[in-house]
Amino acid sequence: MPRKESSLFSLALIVAALGYFVDIYDLLLFTIVREPSLADIGVTMTSKSEVLTASTKIINWQMLGLLIGGIVWGVMGDKKGRLSVLFGSILLYSVANFLTGFVQTVNQYATARFVAGLGLAGELGAGITLVSELLPKEKRGIGTSLVAGIGLFGAVGAYFTFQFTGEDWRLCYKIGGGLGIILLLLRIKVAESGMFHEVKASNVSRGNMLMFINDRRRFRKYCLAILIGLPTW
């Protein structure tokens, strides 16, 4: 059974931080390339209502993908393991981001971002969970903070990628897909957490959504955790 990692700079944490970097890169890229990308697919930029409608549609579908993906991948992570979710979600959003570079209509753009959102939600959730389970409890707070802190630089990376590519928005999305594939290769060397193996070997229910609501105290904690994260979004 895998032992816990004692170092904060373990491979699992480094890869999780890079994964969050790619997540933020992809999530915020649309806000950076919005105007040139919408103009390129035929949106009338002089019409504020048309631009607003197209932008809102694309963002809403991406966020819907994140919402659904967070639930689906979370359940699958408990049932199948963190690494299975990581591989599947990274592959999904990598392909979706690469294909975003070829969209020609607003509907295609929104669909591609929805699929990317599905994958991005799984990568972040599973990555943070894996790091938390691999590190000793004394270092979990610092470890997850490092992942989040490094990941935020993904926004900076997205901006400079847009500038260095000559504001080629299609290439920016393709680069995002390529970064995901590189991340997938790095994930291959990361081991599953011992905590998951222990739970898997026991008779504890895994991936049961009803557990959130069948215990009042647990449900209250869950709601409070959501409220803590709301200001961020």
C-alpha positions as CSV (number, residue, x, y, z in Angstrom):
1,M,0.0,0.0,0.0
2,P,1.5,3.4,-0.9
3,R,2.8,5.4,2.0
4,K,2.1,9.1,2.6
5,E,4.4,11.6,1.0
6,S,6.5,13.5,3.5
7,S,7.7,16.2,1.2
8,L,5.6,19.2,0.2
9,F,7.3,19.2,-3.1
10,S,6.3,15.7,-4.0
11,L,5.5,14.7,-7.6
12,A,1.8,14.5,-6.8
13,L,1.8,18.1,-5.5
14,I,3.9,19.5,-8.3
15,V,1.7,17.9,-10.9
16,A,-1.5,19.0,-9.1
17,A,-0.2,22.6,-9.1
18,L,0.6,22.4,-12.8
19,G,-2.9,21.0,-13.3
20,Y,-4.5,23.9,-11.6
21,F,-2.3,26.2,-13.6
22,V,-3.7,24.7,-16.8
23,D,-7.2,24.8,-15.3
24,I,-7.0,28.6,-14.7
25,Y,-5.4,29.1,-18.1
26,D,-8.3,27.4,-19.8
27,L,-11.1,28.9,-17.6
28,L,-10.0,32.5,-18.1
29,L,-8.7,32.3,-21.6
30,F,-12.2,33.2,-23.1
31,T,-12.2,36.5,-21.2
32,I,-8.9,37.4,-22.7
33,V,-9.6,36.3,-26.3
34,R,-13.4,37.1,-26.2
35,E,-13.4,40.0,-28.7
36,P,-11.1,38.7,-31.4
37,S,-12.7,35.2,-31.2
38,L,-16.2,36.4,-31.4
39,A,-15.4,38.7,-34.3
40,D,-13.7,35.8,-36.1
41,I,-16.7,33.6,-35.9
42,G,-19.1,36.2,-37.3
43,V,-20.5,38.0,-34.3
44,T,-21.3,41.7,-35.1
45,M,-19.0,43.5,-32.7
46,T,-20.8,46.8,-33.2
47,S,-23.9,45.3,-31.7
48,K,-23.5,45.3,-28.0
49,S,-26.6,43.1,-27.5
50,E,-25.3,40.5,-29.9
51,V,-21.9,40.5,-28.3
52,L,-23.4,40.2,-24.8
53,T,-25.7,37.4,-25.9
54,A,-22.9,35.4,-27.4
55,S,-20.5,36.0,-24.5
56,T,-23.1,35.1,-21.9
57,K,-24.1,31.9,-23.7
58,I,-20.5,30.7,-24.0
59,I,-19.7,31.5,-20.4
60,N,-22.9,30.0,-19.0
61,W,-22.3,26.7,-20.9
62,Q,-18.8,26.5,-19.6
63,M,-20.0,27.1,-16.0
64,L,-22.7,24.5,-16.5
65,G,-20.1,22.0,-17.6
66,L,-18.1,22.8,-14.4
67,L,-21.1,22.3,-12.2
68,I,-22.1,18.9,-13.8
69,G,-18.5,17.8,-14.1
70,G,-17.8,18.5,-10.4
71,I,-20.7,16.2,-9.4
72,V,-20.1,13.4,-11.9
73,W,-16.3,13.2,-11.5
74,G,-16.6,13.5,-7.7
75,V,-18.8,10.4,-7.6
76,M,-16.6,8.6,-10.1
77,G,-13.5,9.5,-8.1
78,D,-14.9,7.8,-5.0
79,K,-16.0,4.7,-6.9
80,K,-13.1,4.3,-9.4
81,G,-10.2,6.2,-7.8
82,R,-8.6,9.6,-8.2
83,L,-6.2,8.7,-10.9
84,S,-8.9,7.2,-13.1
85,V,-10.8,10.5,-12.9
86,L,-7.6,12.5,-13.5
87,F,-6.7,10.6,-16.7
88,G,-10.3,10.8,-18.0
89,S,-10.9,14.4,-17.2
90,I,-7.6,15.7,-18.5
91,L,-8.0,13.8,-21.8
92,L,-11.6,15.2,-22.1
93,Y,-10.7,18.9,-21.6
94,S,-7.5,18.6,-23.6
95,V,-9.4,17.4,-26.7
96,A,-12.2,20.0,-26.1
97,N,-9.7,22.8,-25.8
98,F,-7.9,21.7,-29.0
99,L,-11.2,21.5,-30.9
100,T,-12.2,25.0,-29.6
101,G,-9.4,26.3,-31.9
102,F,-11.5,25.1,-34.9
103,V,-15.0,26.4,-34.0
104,Q,-16.8,28.5,-36.6
105,T,-20.1,29.4,-34.8
106,V,-21.3,30.5,-31.4
107,N,-23.1,27.2,-30.8
108,Q,-19.9,25.3,-31.6
109,Y,-18.0,27.6,-29.3
110,A,-20.5,27.1,-26.5
111,T,-20.5,23.3,-26.9
112,A,-16.7,23.0,-26.9
113,R,-16.5,25.1,-23.7
114,F,-19.2,23.0,-22.1
115,V,-17.2,19.8,-22.7
116,A,-14.0,21.5,-21.6
117,G,-15.8,22.6,-18.4
118,L,-16.8,19.0,-17.7
119,G,-13.2,17.9,-17.9
120,L,-11.7,20.9,-16.0
121,A,-14.0,20.3,-13.0
122,G,-12.8,16.7,-12.6
123,E,-9.1,17.6,-12.9
124,L,-9.1,20.2,-10.1
125,G,-11.3,18.2,-7.7
126,A,-9.4,14.9,-8.1
127,G,-6.0,16.6,-8.0
128,I,-6.7,18.5,-4.7
129,T,-8.2,15.3,-3.2
130,L,-5.2,13.2,-4.2
131,V,-2.7,15.7,-2.7
132,S,-4.7,15.9,0.6
133,E,-4.8,12.2,0.9
134,L,-1.1,11.7,0.1
135,L,0.2,14.4,2.5
136,P,0.3,13.9,6.3
137,K,-2.5,16.0,8.0
138,E,0.1,18.5,9.3
139,K,1.0,19.6,5.8
140,R,-2.4,19.3,4.0
141,G,-3.3,23.0,4.5
142,I,0.1,24.2,3.2
143,G,0.1,21.7,0.3
144,T,-3.3,22.6,-1.0
145,S,-2.5,26.3,-0.6
146,L,0.6,25.9,-2.7
147,V,-1.5,24.1,-5.4
148,A,-4.0,27.0,-5.4
149,G,-1.3,29.7,-5.4
150,I,0.8,28.3,-8.2
151,G,-2.4,27.6,-10.2
152,L,-3.5,31.2,-10.2
153,F,-0.5,32.1,-12.4
154,G,-2.4,30.3,-15.1
155,A,-4.2,33.6,-15.7
156,V,-0.9,35.3,-16.3
157,G,0.2,32.5,-18.6
158,A,-3.0,32.8,-20.6
159,Y,-2.5,36.6,-21.1
160,F,1.2,36.3,-22.2
161,T,0.4,33.3,-24.5
162,F,-2.2,35.5,-26.2
163,Q,0.4,38.3,-26.6
164,F,3.3,36.1,-27.7
165,T,1.1,34.3,-30.3
166,G,0.3,37.6,-32.0
167,E,-3.2,37.5,-30.5
168,D,-4.0,34.3,-32.3
169,W,-6.9,33.0,-30.2
170,R,-7.2,29.7,-32.0
171,L,-3.6,28.9,-31.3
172,C,-4.0,29.8,-27.6
173,Y,-6.8,27.2,-27.3
174,K,-4.6,24.6,-29.1
175,I,-1.7,25.4,-26.8
176,G,-4.1,24.8,-23.8
177,G,-5.0,21.4,-25.2
178,G,-1.3,20.6,-25.7
179,L,-0.5,21.6,-22.1
180,G,-3.2,19.2,-21.0
181,I,-1.7,16.3,-22.9
182,I,1.7,17.1,-21.3
183,L,0.1,17.1,-17.9
184,L,-1.5,13.7,-18.7
185,L,1.9,12.2,-19.3
186,L,3.2,13.6,-16.0
187,R,0.2,12.1,-14.2
188,I,1.3,8.6,-15.3
189,K,4.0,8.6,-12.6
190,V,1.7,9.6,-9.8
191,A,0.5,6.8,-7.5
192,E,-3.0,6.4,-6.1
193,S,-3.4,7.4,-2.5
194,G,-3.2,4.9,0.3
195,M,-6.4,6.4,1.8
196,F,-8.4,5.5,-1.2
197,H,-7.1,1.9,-1.2
198,E,-8.1,1.6,2.5
199,V,-11.6,2.8,1.8
200,K,-11.9,0.6,-1.2
201,A,-10.9,-2.5,0.8
202,S,-13.5,-1.7,3.5
203,N,-17.3,-1.8,3.3
204,V,-17.7,1.9,3.4
205,S,-20.2,3.4,0.9
206,R,-18.4,5.3,-1.9
207,G,-19.8,7.8,-4.3
208,N,-23.3,7.9,-2.7
209,M,-24.8,11.3,-3.2
210,L,-27.5,10.7,-0.6
211,M,-24.8,10.9,2.1
212,F,-24.9,14.6,1.7
213,I,-28.5,14.9,2.8
214,N,-29.3,12.0,5.0
215,D,-27.2,13.4,7.9
216,R,-28.2,16.9,9.0
217,R,-24.8,17.8,10.5
218,R,-23.0,16.6,7.4
219,F,-25.3,18.5,5.1
220,R,-24.8,21.7,7.2
221,K,-21.0,21.4,6.9
222,Y,-21.3,20.8,3.1
223,C,-23.5,23.9,2.7
224,L,-21.1,26.0,4.8
225,A,-18.2,24.8,2.6
226,I,-20.0,25.9,-0.5
227,L,-20.7,29.3,1.0
228,I,-17.0,29.8,1.8
229,G,-16.2,29.3,-1.9
230,L,-19.0,31.5,-3.3
231,P,-17.1,34.8,-3.0
232,T,-14.3,33.5,-5.1
233,W,-16.7,32.9,-8.0
